[in-house]
Amino acid sequence: MNNIAINAACTPEDEISFLFELMERQNIREEWDDRGSDRWTYFSEGVKQIISYYLSFKLKGLNLDIGSGWYMHYPDSVAVDVSPVNLKNNMLDKKICMDLEDIAFEKGLPFKDNTFDSVTMVSVWQYLRNVQPVLDELERVSKPGAELYIINGQNSGVQGLKKRSSYSKDICEDMLARGFDSMIEIIPIKGGRDVFQSVTARMPKGCVIEDKQFKIDANAALVNNWEKFLDGVASDEVETVKMLYHELGTYPVTGFSRRFLRKIEMFSQDYFDIIGKKPIIFCDTIWPEIDMMTPHSNIFPYLVSLKDRKDDDTDGYNRDARVKLMNKYNLSIANYTDFFGDDNIEGIENRIKQSGRNDYNYYYPMEDAKFDTFIHFLAAVKLNSFAYDLEKKMYGMLKPKVEDLDSRIEKAFAWNVYSLAYQRKQEREIDELLETKKKILDDRNDIIGLNRFAQHYNAIPYLKKIVLRNL
């Protein structure tokens, strides 16, 4: 960018204006680098999944993703972005770091004519200072009949960086005025709201969108039946989760994991002897994450301290003793006070006898929330004998009172299954677990056995509802 020459015919005022523009563009790139380092977005993960699902029906062949940022919107794409930090975090293989404003100074896109079958701009249009030179280059590198998809949240964007309107109506009018046949499609979100829209423009100028009215009518029908569209998004995500857990399959059990569990048990016995409360230690995860533990694993168990009876005078909140014990066994355990609403087993039993408490339903708001905290615990991975004893007692007390207890436990367990596979910034914890599995098997070190995780099959009937809640 800084190598662009200033035209010799420029006036001093033009030169000053040009230099200020260069400084502004440098600041803008630094701003996107900063946001890219944290993979920031004002779109939720669910909305990004919805946009990618929408594009999967529109795009075929090679796509050019302009201003792609760190997110892969469509797998067969070439990413172009101003921020090298964004591109470093982008999962696409083909990436070009380029400031689109350079096109206004006759620096073209580094592609041959008629290369791309489509072009996408997801929340990019509003940041372009010089639109026409960019469109001219997109015409050049796009095949005749290719479509450009300009996708935006209405009035979205970083306000201090915007150069033009991000309303799709304004964008569509602008594209029509520039000679591109264009139309607006709504990308449905919950409630069929029209917050996210795509302006579709046909390349090159003067080329007419085929079956335009049919596509407009089809989009209107899609919006009216938005539940079916989101059901498709959720079904697609569930299939991905199933594939990942199938890949997990049979996995190695490490000696480190068993040494860790023995440390937990020794810590628990010392805790009970010294402090006088029963340490209930558990973890919101699934067993493969525990079984494949290595010295580099990040497992953070919860500790809930319980007296036997309410009138016990045991001072269980002995922080100094707890910290000394954790240091002794080199453990990091989060103290979870008041998890069950009582600090004693007798109080828990009374709550169950009184048909639970009306607490917030952790898994499915608006459904029956009775006993939800207890079911949360029953679905968790128990890590010591005290937790197993409480699980047995709690299940026995709840079974006669909760007709659908087993299905509610499976529903809660499904949240643990999906939490490990949930996509956050295009990463899933289960990917890291699969990498751990591969490394352990490659090293062939500290493997004491094999195990198979098949419980995810019990979670599958509940996954779609969980995914839909997150969209």
Secondary structure, 3 states (H helix, E strand, C coil): CCCCCCCCCCCHHHHHHHHHHHHHHHHHHHHHHHHHHCCCCCCCHHHHHHHHHHHHHHCCCCEEEECCCCCCCCCCEEEEECCHHHHHHCCCCEEEECCHHHHHHCCCCCCCCCCEEEEEEECCHHHCCCHHHHHHHHHHHEEEEEEEEEEEECCCCCHHHCCCCCCHHHHHHHHHHCCCCEEEEECCCHHHCCCEEEEEEECCCCCCCCCHHHHHHHHHHHHHCHHHHHHHHHHHHHHHHHHHHHHHCEEEEEHHHHHHHHHHHHHHHHHHHHHCCEEEEEECCCHHHHHCCCCCCCCCCEEEEEECCCCCCCCCCCHHHHHHHHHHHCCCCEECCCCCCCCEHHHHHHHHHCCCCCCCCCCCCCCCCCCHHHHHHHHCEECCHHHHHHHHHHHHHHCCCCCCHHHHHHHHHHHHHHHHHCCECCECHHHHHHHHHHHHHHHCCCEEEEEECCCHHHHHHHHHHHHHHHC
